[in-house]
Amino acid sequence: MSTPRRVQVDQFVPAEKAIYDAQLAVEAMPADTRLTKAGELLAEARSLVADFVDEQDWKWIRTVVELEESRGPVVHGGAVGGGRRQGDA
């Protein structure tokens, strides 16, 4: 039996990776019941995203992810929807 995609960090789509990174940041903070709850909510959010991804046509999602990664990171311009790619005019 193979390891499920949803637990392989190198197979995460960008949304899963962002939530995973947020989980690590919260776990690195001091102990507090509010942070425990935040960690639980982040775990639930990552699971929901993984559910969505796993129900989709994996080839389509992988193509979109690879396209986004090849275009470079988004630089936010401060306004909602004002993001642009590095190198854009």
Backbone as a chain_set.jsonl record, in Angstrom:
{"seq": "MSTPRRVQVDQFVPAEKAIYDAQLAVEAMPADTRLTKAGELLAEARSLVADFVDEQDWKWIRTVVELEESRGPVVHGGAVGGGRRQGDA", "coords": {"N": [[0.849, -1.186, 0.0], [0.565, 2.207, -0.829], [1.867, 5.381, 0.379], [-0.412, 7.875, 1.369], [-1.06, 10.794, -0.649], [-1.727, 13.147, 0.696], [-0.244, 13.23, 3.055], [2.323, 13.578, 2.351], [4.658, 15.885, 2.278], [6.134, 16.901, 0.126], [4.372, 16.579, -1.925], [2.325, 18.325, -1.569], [-0.11, 20.736, -2.606], [0.125, 24.287, -3.295], [-1.675, 25.626, -1.451], [-2.055, 23.728, 0.598], [0.574, 23.544, 1.514], [1.028, 26.138, 2.478], [-0.763, 26.216, 4.646], [0.31, 24.15, 6.182], [2.834, 25.259, 6.787], [1.953, 27.382, 8.377], [0.901, 25.896, 10.492], [3.283, 24.824, 11.579], [4.481, 27.2, 12.442], [2.705, 28.049, 14.437], [2.927, 25.911, 16.21], [5.496, 26.334, 17.095], [5.29, 28.356, 18.881], [4.817, 29.534, 22.313], [3.206, 27.388, 24.793], [-0.317, 27.428, 24.923], [-3.78, 27.467, 25.415], [-5.338, 28.695, 23.463], [-3.661, 28.702, 21.264], [-3.401, 25.995, 20.872], [-5.994, 25.408, 20.016], [-5.983, 26.935, 17.658], [-4.064, 25.494, 16.213], [-5.452, 23.08, 15.903], [-7.592, 23.921, 14.307], [-6.202, 24.735, 12.017], [-5.189, 22.252, 11.209], [-7.577, 20.986, 10.572], [-8.388, 22.626, 8.455], [-6.34, 22.114, 6.569], [-6.849, 19.431, 6.091], [-9.384, 19.579, 4.905], [-8.749, 20.982, 2.536], [-7.059, 19.07, 1.406], [-8.927, 17.011, 1.047], [-10.491, 18.157, -0.981], [-8.542, 18.424, -3.046], [-7.824, 15.739, -3.44], [-10.141, 14.747, -4.542], [-10.208, 15.782, -7.055], [-9.214, 15.886, -10.549], [-6.128, 14.75, -10.661], [-4.02, 15.186, -12.514], [-4.758, 17.572, -13.755], [-4.667, 19.394, -11.593], [-1.931, 19.215, -10.877], [-0.756, 20.256, -13.181], [-1.64, 22.942, -13.079], [-0.44, 23.762, -10.669], [2.3, 23.444, -11.305], [2.489, 25.314, -13.379], [1.916, 27.717, -11.99], [4.096, 27.741, -10.184], [6.2, 28.005, -11.976], [5.861, 30.565, -12.846], [6.687, 32.202, -10.842], [6.881, 33.894, -7.59], [4.084, 35.705, -6.13], [3.9, 39.17, -5.769], [2.582, 41.241, -3.455], [0.593, 44.108, -3.887], [-0.605, 45.624, -1.975], [-3.274, 46.408, -2.244], [-6.499, 44.86, -2.387], [-6.57, 42.19, -4.552], [-4.486, 43.303, -5.897], [-2.144, 42.038, -6.466], [0.916, 41.098, -8.129], [3.106, 39.451, -10.398], [6.585, 38.766, -9.847], [8.774, 40.636, -11.807], [6.819, 41.499, -13.552], [5.557, 44.326, -15.29]], "CA": [[0.0, 0.0, 0.0], [1.378, 3.415, -0.932], [1.598, 6.465, 1.325], [-1.347, 8.841, 0.782], [-0.504, 12.066, -1.099], [-2.014, 14.206, 1.664], [0.726, 13.254, 4.149], [3.652, 13.745, 1.759], [4.858, 17.332, 2.16], [6.623, 17.226, -1.217], [3.259, 16.456, -2.865], [1.304, 19.319, -1.244], [-0.358, 21.874, -3.487], [0.518, 25.493, -2.548], [-2.566, 25.93, -0.324], [-1.728, 22.806, 1.688], [1.904, 23.908, 2.024], [0.878, 27.371, 3.262], [-1.406, 25.86, 5.91], [1.311, 23.362, 6.907], [3.817, 26.212, 7.321], [1.29, 28.089, 9.474], [0.855, 24.954, 11.616], [4.611, 24.782, 12.181], [4.709, 28.47, 13.135], [1.895, 28.043, 15.66], [3.511, 24.916, 17.119], [6.755, 26.865, 17.627], [4.963, 29.372, 19.882], [4.637, 28.985, 23.67], [1.962, 26.654, 25.038], [-1.485, 28.224, 25.295], [-4.965, 26.77, 24.915], [-5.794, 29.352, 22.222], [-2.793, 28.241, 20.185], [-3.791, 24.601, 20.625], [-7.211, 25.485, 19.189], [-5.569, 27.414, 16.338], [-3.424, 24.358, 15.543], [-6.509, 22.138, 15.521], [-8.326, 24.507, 13.176], [-5.33, 24.657, 10.844], [-5.166, 20.849, 10.791], [-8.861, 20.738, 9.912], [-8.364, 23.341, 7.177], [-5.47, 21.378, 5.638], [-7.565, 18.21, 5.746], [-10.445, 19.945, 3.951], [-8.097, 21.272, 1.25], [-6.611, 17.778, 0.882], [-10.126, 16.324, 0.556], [-10.82, 18.761, -2.273], [-7.501, 18.069, -4.02], [-7.895, 14.311, -3.711], [-11.342, 14.47, -5.344], [-10.055, 16.396, -8.369], [-8.358, 15.228, -11.531], [-4.782, 15.072, -10.19], [-3.191, 15.723, -13.606], [-5.133, 18.979, -13.948], [-4.14, 20.176, -10.466], [-0.475, 19.239, -10.973], [-0.426, 21.185, -14.261], [-1.865, 24.302, -12.574], [0.594, 24.028, -9.666], [3.57, 23.613, -12.005], [2.408, 26.585, -14.088], [2.05, 28.784, -11.001], [5.463, 27.742, -9.669], [7.104, 28.476, -13.027], [5.651, 32.004, -13.037], [7.342, 32.926, -9.756], [6.014, 34.308, -6.479], [3.242, 36.894, -6.283], [4.27, 40.299, -4.923], [1.325, 41.93, -3.184], [0.681, 45.55, -4.033], [-1.258, 46.305, -0.872], [-4.704, 46.472, -2.457], [-7.117, 43.568, -2.663], [-6.455, 41.872, -5.967], [-3.424, 44.094, -6.491], [-0.895, 41.273, -6.575], [1.524, 40.954, -9.45], [4.234, 38.53, -10.392], [7.887, 39.42, -9.943], [9.167, 40.847, -13.196], [5.749, 42.161, -14.296], [5.707, 45.782, -15.337]], "C": [[0.89, 1.244, 0.0], [0.95, 4.464, 0.107], [0.65, 7.467, 0.674], [-0.655, 10.171, 0.447], [-0.626, 13.129, -0.019], [-1.056, 14.256, 2.839], [2.164, 13.356, 3.644], [3.866, 15.228, 1.46], [5.307, 17.717, 0.754], [5.537, 17.101, -2.283], [2.141, 17.461, -2.581], [1.13, 20.312, -2.387], [-0.045, 23.123, -2.657], [-0.38, 25.822, -1.344], [-2.278, 25.021, 0.863], [-0.396, 23.176, 2.331], [1.822, 25.162, 2.898], [0.248, 27.071, 4.63], [-0.433, 25.068, 6.78], [2.356, 24.28, 7.55], [3.227, 27.012, 8.489], [1.182, 27.184, 10.702], [2.199, 24.908, 12.34], [4.905, 26.051, 12.976], [3.939, 28.518, 14.452], [2.499, 27.075, 16.672], [4.811, 25.404, 17.755], [6.524, 27.915, 18.711], [4.803, 28.725, 21.251], [3.278, 28.284, 23.819], [0.852, 27.595, 25.51], [-2.697, 27.519, 24.694], [-5.496, 27.393, 23.623], [-4.961, 28.893, 21.035], [-3.061, 26.775, 19.854], [-5.012, 24.567, 19.721], [-6.869, 25.945, 17.776], [-4.92, 26.278, 15.542], [-4.439, 23.329, 15.078], [-7.294, 22.649, 14.319], [-7.504, 24.473, 11.895], [-5.257, 23.224, 10.312], [-6.461, 20.489, 10.058], [-8.897, 21.406, 8.539], [-7.511, 22.592, 6.149], [-6.145, 20.085, 5.191], [-8.672, 18.484, 4.727], [-9.875, 20.263, 2.567], [-7.641, 19.963, 0.614], [-7.792, 16.968, 0.354], [-10.493, 16.839, -0.827], [-9.836, 18.315, -3.346], [-7.625, 16.608, -4.411], [-9.106, 13.922, -4.554], [-11.231, 14.993, -6.775], [-9.238, 15.499, -9.292], [-6.933, 15.648, -11.227], [-3.916, 15.666, -11.286], [-3.496, 17.203, -13.828], [-4.537, 19.837, -12.849], [-2.629, 20.291, -10.571], [-0.041, 20.223, -12.057], [-0.568, 22.626, -13.791], [-0.772, 24.675, -11.577], [1.933, 24.281, -10.351], [3.598, 24.933, -12.774], [2.608, 27.744, -13.122], [3.481, 28.883, -10.475], [6.431, 28.293, -10.711], [6.991, 29.98, -13.238], [6.292, 32.828, -11.936], [6.353, 33.394, -8.714], [5.221, 35.577, -6.798], [3.727, 37.941, -5.286], [3.005, 41.107, -4.715], [1.519, 43.437, -3.202], [-0.046, 46.318, -2.951], [-2.769, 46.383, -1.023], [-5.238, 45.062, -2.707], [-7.069, 43.333, -4.161], [-5.329, 42.609, -6.664], [-2.111, 43.364, -6.613], [-0.388, 41.22, -8.0], [2.697, 40.008, -9.317], [5.526, 39.335, -10.444], [8.25, 39.513, -11.403], [8.083, 41.474, -14.047], [5.975, 43.666, -14.253], [4.69, 46.47, -14.467]], "O": [[1.862, 1.314, 0.753], [-0.164, 4.434, 0.63], [0.881, 7.872, -0.465], [0.231, 10.615, 1.177], [0.289, 13.933, 0.16], [-1.05, 15.248, 3.568], [3.11, 13.235, 4.422], [3.314, 15.758, 0.496], [4.898, 18.759, 0.243], [5.761, 17.48, -3.432], [1.12, 17.458, -3.269], [2.097, 20.685, -3.053], [0.042, 23.031, -1.432], [0.129, 26.26, -0.312], [-2.256, 25.479, 2.005], [-0.257, 23.125, 3.553], [2.474, 25.237, 3.939], [0.68, 27.612, 5.648], [-0.359, 25.294, 7.988], [2.717, 24.101, 8.713], [3.918, 27.286, 9.47], [1.351, 27.65, 11.829], [2.247, 24.947, 13.569], [5.502, 25.993, 14.051], [4.466, 28.976, 15.466], [2.573, 27.386, 17.861], [5.188, 24.941, 18.832], [7.469, 28.319, 19.388], [4.669, 27.505, 21.349], [2.337, 28.554, 23.073], [1.061, 28.442, 26.379], [-2.628, 27.025, 23.568], [-6.047, 26.686, 22.778], [-5.481, 28.714, 19.933], [-2.959, 26.363, 18.699], [-5.062, 23.789, 18.768], [-7.401, 25.41, 16.803], [-5.187, 26.113, 14.352], [-4.309, 22.769, 13.99], [-7.62, 21.88, 13.415], [-8.036, 24.216, 10.815], [-5.263, 23.01, 9.1], [-6.44, 19.779, 9.052], [-9.381, 20.817, 7.572], [-7.912, 22.45, 4.994], [-6.021, 19.69, 4.032], [-8.869, 17.705, 3.795], [-10.442, 19.865, 1.55], [-7.815, 19.767, -0.589], [-7.673, 16.307, -0.677], [-10.772, 16.057, -1.736], [-10.239, 17.88, -4.425], [-7.54, 16.273, -5.593], [-9.097, 12.88, -5.209], [-12.074, 14.678, -7.616], [-8.656, 14.499, -8.871], [-6.557, 16.787, -11.503], [-3.139, 16.58, -11.01], [-2.585, 17.996, -14.063], [-3.964, 20.89, -13.126], [-2.09, 21.38, -10.368], [0.937, 20.948, -11.875], [0.299, 23.453, -14.077], [-0.236, 25.781, -11.631], [2.629, 25.237, -10.008], [4.631, 25.6, -12.813], [3.385, 28.657, -13.403], [4.018, 29.982, -10.336], [7.389, 28.981, -10.357], [7.918, 30.605, -13.753], [6.429, 34.043, -12.082], [5.141, 33.31, -8.911], [5.629, 36.4, -7.618], [3.94, 37.643, -4.111], [2.416, 41.605, -5.675], [2.465, 43.971, -2.623], [-0.101, 47.546, -3.0], [-3.481, 46.422, -0.019], [-4.514, 44.186, -3.179], [-7.483, 44.187, -4.944], [-5.219, 42.553, -7.888], [-1.071, 43.984, -6.837], [-1.162, 41.288, -8.955], [3.214, 39.801, -8.219], [5.57, 40.432, -11.002], [8.049, 38.561, -12.157], [8.365, 41.941, -15.151], [6.52, 44.199, -13.286], [4.673, 47.698, -14.39]]}, "num_chains": 1, "name": "protein.A"}
